[in-house]
Amino acid sequence: MRMFFVFLCLATFTHADATLEAWLERQSSIRSIEVAFQQTRVLPSLKNPVITTGKLTFARPDRIRWELGDPPVSIAVSDGKQLTLIDRRKRTARRLDVDSPQAAHFSLLARDGFRSPAAFRGNFRMIASRTVSGVKQYTLQPLDTKLRAQVPWVFIDIDPASLELRAFEVQLKDKSRIRSVFGKPRINGNLPDRAFEPPLDGITVR
């Protein structure tokens, strides 16, 4: 019985690996993505999680835009080199290098680690996998020590039938967790360049 249990665990782990590999292989065919999401942020200092709707826009090789709220109140825009964080309530913005630890959880999806199976293996260690309601869930650990100091854990959910990313979650160094659950994506649509230009009218950049 014990040997059967070990075999079952190994078989499940191998199948999960195959799903992840197939999803990573698919990334080379994706030029752009637009998708709505619901974000849940859990903070140790708050009793209840903060839930917000938003939109993700992404274009190869490394441009990405996160919008939170409807209309957006928080915007993070990256051109691949610089990340601009905009707080529309305070009418302020700040700029960060995309490789800086402070920008990691915004720019992580656009970085090299998810572009191919080889790139993934050079950037992440897969710690665990499981299946929940037919969706594959993976627990990942960044290999880069500076990144891991800011983002100790990364969690991704992949639908094995469609090979689409269903959820992306990070745990930050302060133990807070940010989980984005995605809807149906629009893939390889034509995106205007202005989608990745930070809207700074009336905004003070600090």
QUIJO-V310983 format. One line per field, one symbol per residue. ss: DSSP state (@ for helix, = for strand, . for the rest). burial: I if it has 9 or more other C-alpha atoms within 8 Angstrom, else O. A space follows every 10 residues. Layout:
BEGIN
ss->???
burial->???
END
This chain:
BEGIN
ss->.@@@@@@@@@ @@@@@@@@@@ @@@@@@@@@. .========= ==.......= =========. ..======.. ...=====.. .======... .======... @@@@@@@@@@ .@@@..@@@@ @@@======= ==..====== ==..@@@@@@ ..=======. ...======= =.....==== ==...==... ..@@@@.... ...==.
burial->OOOOOOOOOO OIIOOIOOII IIIIIIIIOI IIIIIIIIII IIIOOOOOIO OIIIIIIIII OIIIIIIIIO OIIIIIIIII OIIIIIIIOO IIIIIIIIOO OOIIOOIOOI IOIIIIIOII IOIIIIOOII OOOOIIIIII IIIOOOIIOI IIIIIIIIII OOIOIIIIII IIIOOIIIII IIOOIOIOOO OOOOIIOIOO OOIOOO
END
